[in-house]
Amino acid sequence: MQGFQKMGFDLEQTADLSWTLRMQKSVDSSPLEPRSGESMHHSGGAFSETCYIYGPQLEWGLIHHPSPKILSIGLGLGYVEILNATLAVVTKNTQWKLDSFEIVEGLRQEFFEFCLNNKNAHPYHDILNRMSQSFSVGVDLIHQELKSAIETNRLQLHGDLTKYALQKSDYQLICQDAFSKKTNPDLWSDEFLLNLIQACDEKFCSIASYASLGPLKRSVKAAGFQLYVRPGFHGKRNCTMATTLGILKPEEIIQQFDAKLRTF
């Protein structure tokens, strides 16, 4: 816990008893590492929000693509990455790849050490246990999936996404989980979102985000995606999911996930 504070974050417990990080406010913040006091998740539940927003598309992609490449924007405590590993075990997909971007080096290092060496376990073990209980998967199997992915470079942790050259048609699943436009405007700009859409596989791709901003919706519509705007988590503003034409509509993917009696 002290390590997160040194990075400028406070560890907080949300209403579903899962943990999140909140930025400490600072007058000395830089454009690259703003200190706005913003939390990484809704106070109603970090675990529950992650499953609600990103669970449907991750499970669907792991089932229907033999080797999906995933882009996760905003590592934080690794909720999306751990959820993906959990669902990979459930679906028996061992060929997935994931590029995770987090500008705070300390967060990348903490997660890397946890995946590889099982060190600095709190709060990662709590997240793992929640995944295990909700999806009936052994904790050891989830951790082994994460460790194997790190060791084989299927899971790679990167820094500043704005300095990374996204390749055209490179990803089948994109989780846009960056801090808000106010805190991190570069990752919500029209230019960035255009590059993000171009990185989507033209025949098989899904994008999900906790946000439903105009630039994001305009970008996916202009690219011909099927757009679905649904209620945000726990009374939050709307969230977004979009899929390429010719594959299942976003609302159908969500319905399939919800039909499996996973209540978050």
N, C-alpha and C positions, 0 to 999 in steps of 0.2 A: 504493500500500500504506500509505503514511504517513497518507493521508486517512482510511482505515478505522480506524486506530489512534486518531486524534483523536476519532472517533465512539464509541470504546470497544469496538472489535472487533479481533481478530487474524485475519489471513488465513491459512488453513491448507490444505494439499493433502491430499486424501483418497486412499484406496487405488487408485481408478481414475484417479488423476492429475488429477482435477478439483478446483476450489477451493471452499471454503466459508468462512464466517465464524464465529468463536467469540466470544461475549461475554466481555469482561474482567470478572473478579470485582471488586466494589466494595462497600465498607461504606456508601457514601453514595448508594446507588441510590434511586430514587423509584418509587412504585407504577406510574407510566406507563412508565418505562424501567428495568426491573430489570436488574441486572448479576449474573447467576447463574453465569456461566462456561459456559452451555449452548451447544452447537454447533447451527448451523442444519441440519446434515445428519448422516447416519450416516457414521462414519469409513470405511466400506466404499466410499463413492462418492457424491458430491453429484449429479453428472450422472445416474448410474445409478439412484439412488433416485428422482429426479424423474421419469424416464421410467417406472419401474416403477409408481409410485403414480398419476401424473396423465396419462401418455401415452394409455392406453386410452380414458378418457372424453373427453379433448380431441379426439382424432382422430375418435372416433365422433360427437361433437357437431358438429364441423365438416363431416363428411360428410352427416349426416342432418338438419341444421337449416340453412336458407338464411342465417340471420343470428343465430347464437347470441350471447346476452349472458352474459358470464363474470364471476364474482366470484372474485378471488384474494386470500386472506387471508394476508398475510405476504410482501411483495415480496422482501426480502433482497437477493440478487444478481441477481434477475430470472430465475431458472431457469424458472419456470412461464410467465412472459411470453414468454421467448425460445423455449421449446418450443412454445407456442401459435402464435407467428408462423411457426415452421418448418413445423408441420403445416398451417397455413393456406396456405402456399405449395404444399405437397404436394397438398392437397385442392382447391386453387384457390378457396378461400372468401375473398372480399374484403370481406364484409359483417359480419364478427364485431365485437363490442365487448367491452371488458374493463375492469372497475373493479378496480384494484389498491390494496390498503391496506397501508401501512407507517408505523408511528408515528415512526420515526427520519427526520427531515427530510433529513439528509445522504445517506442511502441513496436516497431518492427523487430527490434532486438529481443524484447521481452517475449513476443509471440514465437519468434524463431527458437529461442532457448526452451520454451515450453514444448513446442512440437518435437524438437530433436532430442532434448535431454530431460524433459519432464521437470524442468526447474522453474522456480518462481511460480508455483502452481496456482496461487490465488490471484484473481478470481477464475482463472481458466478451468480449473477442476469443477467449479460450480456450474459453469456453462456446459461442460462435458456431461456432467451428471444430469442436467435438465434435458439435454438432447437424448441421452440414453433412456431416460424414463419415458419421454414423450414418443419416441420412435421404436422402443423395445429393441435397442441395440446395446451390446456390451460396451462399457466405457473403454476397455482395453482395445477393442476393435476400432473404435473411432480414433483413439490416439495413435494406434498403429497405422491407420490410413493417413493421418496427418504426417507422421514421421516418414513414412514411405514416400509420400508426395514431395516432401522437402528433400529427401536424400536423392531422389531421381529427377529433381528439378521440374517436376510436374506442378508444384506449388512454388512460385517465386514471389518474393517480396521486393517491391520497388519503392523509390522515393517520389520525387516531384513528377506527377503525371504530365504537367504542362511542358516538361522538357523531354518527354518521351515521344518518339515517333510512332504513332499508331499506324499499323499496317492495314491496308484496305481489305475488307471482307475477312478479317482475321478471327472474329469472335462469334460464337453461337449464343452466348448468354452474357448479358451485361447487367450488373447491379450498380446503379448510380446512387451511392449512399454517402456522398460527400456532405460536409457541413453546409449549412444554408447559404443562399446567395449573398446574404448580408455578411456572413463570416468569411466565405470563400468564393468571391465573385468570379474568379477565373474559371472555375469548374462548372459554371452555369451560364457562361457567355454564349452568344450565338455562334461565334467562331469555334469554340471548343465543342459545342454540341453537334455542329456540322461535321467536325472531324470524328466525333464519336459515332455518329450514324454511318459514316463512310467505313468505319472499322467493323461494321456488322456484316456477317455472312448474308449475302443477298437472298439466298434461298431458305435459310434456316436460322432465325435469330429471334430472341426475345429480350426486351429491355424492361426493367422494373426499377421504380424509384418510389421513395416515401413522399416525394414532392409531385406537384402537378403545375409547374410553372409554365407560363405562356411560351417561352423559347423552346422548352422541351417538347411541348405538344406540337408546336409549329414544325419543329425539326422532324419528328417522326411522321407527321402527316405529309410533309413535303417529300419524304422518302417513300411514301406509299405504304407505310405500316398500317396495320389494324390497331387503332387506338382504343383503349378502354380506361376510362377514369372512374374510379370507385371510391367509396368513402374511406377516409384515412383511418388509421388505427386509433381506437379509443377516443373518438370524437375529434381527432386531428383533421386538418384540412385534407382535401382529396389527395389520393396517391395515383400513380400512373403505371400502367403496363401496356406494352405494345409488342406485336409480333409481325413478322414479315408475311406478305400475302402467300396463300397457298398452303399454309399450315394452320393448325388449330387457332381459333380466336382466343384472345386473352381471357375473356370471361369463361370460356369452356375449360381452359387449363385450370383456372381458379376453382371452378365447380368440381372438377375431378379430384383436386387436392382436398377440398372441404368434405367431399362425399366419403372420404376414408375415415371419417369420424375423428379427425384430429381437431380438437377444439382448443383454440389459443385464447 
